[in-house]
Amino acid sequence: MKLILASQSPGRAALLKGAGYRFRQIPSRVHEPGPMAGAPLELHVLELAFLKAMTVARLHPDAIVIGADTALIHGRQIIGKPGSLASACRMLEQLGGRRHRISSASCVIFPVSAKDKKRRMVRLVDTAYVTLRKWTPGQIRSHVALTRPLSWAGAYAVQDSTSAAIVERIEGDLATVIGLPMRSLARILSQVMKP
């Protein structure tokens, strides 16, 4: 059975590949709307995962399609990628010493059923908690100069060994922090295919 990851994320691809799955990577390239005011941010992440999966699934009715989205949430706000190195430093100072959460969602859309011509769908979301080290502004500037903070939400990435030096503690599944709720996702995929 064909498996498609509707994401261009190298981290998500590495997680699936590391779990032994063979798949094609086809980015959805959809416009991602912002969260609705007052709605739970985890619901927003789930909706984006669904949107990405459905966009690719329409073009590949014979495949299992996985859409995914991840958000770094601090308080009631989603923190995106910094726009500059100065912004990256400010983000890391703001997050330093404080616990924030990372929610990763997946939407798995199965092939069209020959029996009723419908597609089955499963949505999953998992949340992990991350605490960054409380570094001085000088330490943060040195760290930012050595990493690629403009590539990552919150200006850091646990899957990059240099960037991960700023991480003090992770509570929850590391795969969720990287971008896929792998424990739940593997259970769903195991019902229809083997890695």
C-alpha positions in Angstrom: 0.0 0.0 0.0 1.3 3.5 -0.9 2.2 5.8 1.9 2.6 9.6 1.4 3.9 12.2 3.9 2.2 15.5 3.0 5.0 17.5 4.4 8.4 18.8 3.3 9.8 18.6 6.9 13.1 16.7 7.1 12.5 16.0 10.7 9.1 14.3 10.1 10.6 12.3 7.2 13.5 11.2 9.4 11.0 10.0 12.1 9.0 7.9 9.6 12.1 6.6 7.9 13.6 5.7 11.3 10.5 3.7 12.2 11.0 1.7 9.1 8.3 3.0 6.8 8.8 3.5 3.1 7.0 6.5 1.7 6.9 9.4 -0.7 7.2 12.9 0.5 4.8 15.3 -1.3 4.4 18.7 0.3 0.9 20.1 0.3 1.9 23.7 -0.2 -1.5 24.9 1.1 -2.1 28.4 2.5 -2.1 28.1 6.3 -4.8 30.3 8.0 -4.2 31.6 11.4 -6.0 30.3 14.5 -9.5 31.4 15.2 -9.8 33.8 18.1 -10.7 32.0 21.3 -10.4 28.4 19.8 -8.0 26.0 21.5 -4.6 26.1 19.8 -4.4 22.3 19.6 -7.6 22.3 17.5 -5.9 24.8 15.1 -3.0 22.4 14.7 -5.4 19.5 14.0 -7.2 21.5 11.4 -4.0 22.4 9.6 -2.9 18.7 9.6 -6.3 17.8 8.1 -6.0 20.5 5.4 -2.6 19.4 4.4 -3.6 15.7 4.3 -6.8 16.3 2.3 -5.0 18.5 -0.3 -2.6 15.7 -1.2 -5.2 12.8 -0.7 -7.4 14.3 -3.4 -4.6 13.8 -5.9 -3.7 10.3 -4.6 -6.9 8.4 -3.9 -5.1 5.0 -3.7 -2.6 6.0 -1.0 -2.5 6.5 2.8 -1.7 10.1 3.3 -0.3 11.7 6.5 -0.7 15.4 7.0 1.0 17.0 10.0 1.4 20.3 11.8 3.3 21.4 14.9 3.0 24.5 17.0 5.2 25.9 19.8 2.8 27.4 22.2 3.8 29.9 24.9 0.9 31.0 27.1 -2.0 31.6 24.7 0.3 32.4 21.7 1.8 30.4 18.9 5.4 31.2 18.5 6.6 31.0 14.9 10.0 31.3 13.2 12.0 34.4 14.0 12.4 36.9 11.2 15.9 38.0 12.1 18.8 37.0 14.3 17.9 39.7 16.7 14.4 38.3 16.9 15.8 34.9 17.5 17.8 36.2 20.5 14.7 37.8 21.9 12.7 34.6 21.5 15.3 32.5 23.3 15.5 35.1 26.1 11.7 35.1 26.4 11.5 31.3 26.5 14.6 30.7 28.7 13.9 29.2 32.0 10.2 28.8 31.3 8.1 25.8 30.3 6.3 25.9 27.0 4.4 23.3 25.1 4.7 21.8 21.7 1.6 20.2 20.1 2.0 18.0 17.0 -1.0 16.8 15.1 -1.4 14.2 12.3 -4.3 13.5 10.1 -4.2 10.0 8.4 -6.5 9.6 5.4 -6.9 6.1 4.0 -7.5 5.0 0.4 -10.9 5.2 -1.1 -12.8 2.0 -0.1 -13.9 -0.2 -3.0 -17.0 -1.1 -1.0 -18.6 2.3 -0.3 -16.3 4.7 -2.2 -15.5 6.6 1.1 -12.2 7.4 2.8 -11.6 6.7 6.5 -9.8 9.3 8.4 -8.1 9.4 11.8 -6.9 12.6 13.6 -4.3 12.6 16.4 -2.7 15.2 18.5 0.0 15.0 21.2 1.6 17.6 23.4 5.0 17.6 25.0 6.6 20.3 27.3 10.0 21.8 26.8 12.1 24.0 29.2 15.0 26.0 27.7 18.1 26.9 29.7 18.1 30.4 31.2 21.2 31.7 29.4 22.7 35.2 29.5 22.2 37.5 26.5 25.9 36.8 25.5 25.5 33.1 25.6 22.3 33.3 23.5 24.1 35.5 20.9 26.9 33.0 20.7 24.5 30.1 20.4 22.5 31.9 17.6 25.7 32.6 15.6 26.4 28.8 15.6 22.9 27.5 14.7 20.1 28.1 12.1 17.5 29.8 14.3 15.6 31.3 11.4 14.6 27.8 10.2 12.8 26.8 13.4 9.8 27.9 15.4 11.1 29.4 18.7 14.6 29.7 17.2 15.7 26.2 18.3 15.3 22.5 17.2 15.8 19.4 19.3 16.8 17.4 16.3 19.9 19.6 15.6 22.6 18.7 18.1 24.1 22.2 18.3 20.7 23.9 18.7 19.5 21.3 21.2 22.2 22.5 23.7 19.8 25.2 24.9 17.2 22.6 25.9 17.2 21.8 29.6 14.3 19.4 29.8 11.7 17.6 27.7 8.5 16.1 29.3 6.8 13.9 26.8 7.6 12.2 23.5 10.7 13.6 21.7 9.0 12.7 18.3 6.1 15.1 19.2 8.6 17.9 19.7 10.2 17.1 16.3 6.9 17.1 14.5 4.9 13.8 14.6 2.9 12.1 17.3 4.7 8.8 16.5 3.4 6.6 19.3 -0.2 7.1 18.2 0.7 7.3 14.5 2.5 4.0 14.6 -0.5 2.3 16.2 -2.8 3.6 13.5 -0.4 2.6 10.6 0.2 -0.9 12.2 -3.4 -1.8 11.6 -3.0 -1.6 7.8 0.8 -1.9 7.0 4.1 -3.1 8.3 7.2 -0.9 8.5 
